[in-house]
Amino acid sequence: MLRLQFTSMWRTMKKLKNEKELLKKAIALGTAYANTRGVARFEATDSAATKIEYIYRLLVHDKLIQPLPEDQVSQPSMQHKLALWVDRQMAS
């Protein structure tokens, strides 16, 4: 049953051609947003995974993105959500 949920989650994710580039932009925009809000200051030694998780949770808290179900929160799904967020920001 767990395998079925995991595979169904991946099927519903919209594929992005340039997801890696969008993720890099999302990290840059997210860190700038966190600094502007005064809630975080990232160090050069902070890992990308740490930044991704913090930015994801901050955007969910501020209701700028729809949260994932708690059982589906993972590093790849947070990366995908951030890539979608920055893609929509660039489109508008």
C-alpha positions in Angstrom: 0.0 0.0 0.0 2.9 2.4 0.8 4.4 1.7 -2.6 1.1 2.5 -4.3 0.9 5.9 -2.5 4.5 6.7 -3.4 4.1 5.9 -7.1 0.7 7.8 -7.3 2.4 10.9 -5.8 5.0 10.9 -8.5 2.5 10.5 -11.3 0.6 13.6 -10.2 3.7 15.8 -10.2 3.9 18.0 -13.3 7.2 17.5 -15.1 9.3 20.6 -15.7 11.9 20.6 -18.4 14.3 23.0 -16.5 13.6 22.0 -12.9 17.2 22.2 -11.8 17.5 25.8 -13.0 14.2 26.7 -11.5 15.2 25.2 -8.2 18.4 27.3 -8.1 16.3 30.5 -8.8 13.8 29.4 -6.1 16.6 29.0 -3.5 17.9 32.5 -4.5 14.5 34.1 -4.3 13.5 32.2 -1.1 16.7 33.2 0.7 16.1 36.8 -0.3 12.5 36.6 0.8 13.5 35.1 4.2 16.2 37.8 4.7 13.7 40.6 3.7 11.2 39.2 6.3 14.0 39.0 8.9 13.2 35.5 9.8 16.4 33.8 8.6 19.9 34.5 7.5 21.5 31.7 5.6 25.2 31.0 5.9 27.5 29.8 3.1 27.9 26.5 4.9 24.2 25.7 5.0 23.3 22.8 2.8 20.9 23.1 -0.1 18.6 20.6 1.6 18.4 22.8 4.7 17.6 25.8 2.6 15.0 24.0 0.6 13.2 22.7 3.7 13.3 26.1 5.4 12.1 28.0 2.3 9.3 25.4 1.7 8.1 25.6 5.3 8.3 29.5 5.3 6.3 29.7 2.1 3.7 27.3 3.4 3.5 29.3 6.7 3.0 32.5 4.8 0.4 30.8 2.6 2.3 31.4 -0.6 2.2 27.8 -1.7 -0.1 24.9 -1.0 1.3 22.5 1.6 1.9 18.9 0.7 0.2 16.2 2.8 2.5 15.5 5.7 3.1 11.9 4.7 4.3 13.1 1.2 6.8 15.7 2.4 10.2 14.7 1.1 13.2 16.4 -0.4 12.2 15.7 -4.0 8.6 16.8 -3.5 9.7 20.1 -1.7 12.2 20.7 -4.6 9.4 20.2 -7.1 7.1 22.6 -5.1 9.7 25.3 -5.0 10.4 24.9 -8.8 6.7 25.2 -9.5 6.5 28.3 -7.2 9.3 30.1 -9.0 8.0 29.1 -12.4 4.6 30.7 -11.5 6.4 33.8 -10.2 8.3 34.2 -13.5 5.0 33.7 -15.5 3.1 36.5 -13.7 
